[in-house]
Amino acid sequence: MAKALIITVGGSDTPIVEAIKQHRPDFIYFICTEGNDPTKASSPTVDGQVVIGKPKIKCPCCNKIIQEQETRENIIKQAGYSGDYKKIEIQGPDNYNEIYEKTKAVIDEAKSKGYEIIADFTGGTKTMTAVLAMLSVLDFDIKPSLTTGKRTDTVRVAGDSIPVLLNVSQVRFEKILEVVGILVSNYLYNSAYTVLKQAATKIIMDEKIKQQAIERTLLLRAFSCWDSFDYKGAYDEIRNHSVEFGNYLEYLLKILNMTKNTGYEPVFDLIMNAERQAHNGFFDNAVARLYRALELFAQIRLKKEYCIDTSALEKSMNKLKNPERWEKKKNEKGEIKIGLQDDYELLFELEDFFGTIYNQQKEKLQNILQVRNFSKLAHGDQPVSEENWKNMLEFTKSFIKECCDNAKIKVEYLQLPTKI
């Protein structure tokens, strides 16, 4: 990959020359101040006739020259550089907006050309160096560089200076964690997982940061699995963090039927999943999950109490009080598959608590289900409003609570974390 050096140029030419010699770029972007006078602008020092070092000094009394003016070749000649380059001239050396816009444009151009980018912010005004330093640290595709040497005081570097690539992994990792934290606070675990995983491939990390990144990534992956109903995938990682996430591990064991449970935990979890969808404004997704929660609630009841599988009702005809009614629902393959309302009709026929409560609230349930039925994800083309979502959520929770209270079933909701 061809290498581009983006470098800020100030009054001193030596560190710029050293950076070019050290990094050996294929292309250089010089960010310098505009003007033709090398004593007042850095642009001429790049490729002008001379570079002015120490100025001429005359004695104020006798006008005798105490120090001769020092001149050197320009930066390009001193570095022996024969490649291509581009000067980006700054009119206002302390104008933050101008410097930011031009520096950002340079970075974008270098990226568009596919360069490996090194940014050296040793030279230039404080504003020029600050802008390039900030942009290069926060852009994981850039390698920040600083040309420095041994200091004996706070004025200048003594002796030779050496360009070194900076380890900014801690700063970059902390910035990524801020973004990840915002995503997690909104239950966007998969997005947070993707951001952290991609960032980890671009950040050169020391061992401590690497372990932190691995742990966070695996945990984000776990809750992403949970959010996608892959409970086994979530369990495989969360079980290694039983101290911090013990309550989640216990709940997962119930969902996976690996410990004492009610059997209805998948229903409660679906409702929590729906609330996460609604939190981010995905109301169509949310009501679709509530519909499925109501359906699953009845299916689990039929399975647990009567060993009836609603996806193969023809196998349970001997358990039904009115088999002729259900025979009419056979398809061409001889299968009987029933949906949400038929599930509850069957429970009512079996004189189950759930069926009784359903029959009492039948009209209200049918009305509330229209929210889902008219949505884009079902049979209609109507966007789900926040109000309709809230109405359906309120009914669903109330209906399930009444059924569970009558059947002596503990309702237990557990929302996923907003901090990891």
Secondary structure, DSSP 4 states (H G I P E B T S, - for coil): --EEEEEE--S--HHHHHHHHHH--SEEEEEEE--S-TTT-SHHHHHSS-EE-SPPEE-TTT--EEEPPPEE--HHHHHT--SEEEEEEESSTT-HHHHHHHHHHHHHHHHHTT-EEEEE-SSS-HHHHHHHHHHHHH-TTEEEEEEEEEESSSS-EEEEEEEEE---HHHHHHHHHHHHHHHHHTT-HHHHHHHHHHHHTTS---HHHHHHHHHHHHHHHHHHHHHTT-HHHHHHHHGGGTTTTHHHHHHHHHHTTSSS--S-HHHHHHHHHHHHHHHTT-HHHHHHHHHHHHHHHHHHHHHHHH---TTSGGGGGGG-S-HHHHHTT--TTS-----HHHHHHHHHHTT-HHHHHHHHTHHHHHHHHHHHHTSTTTTS-PPPPHHHHHHHHHHHHHHHHHHHHHTT------PPPS--
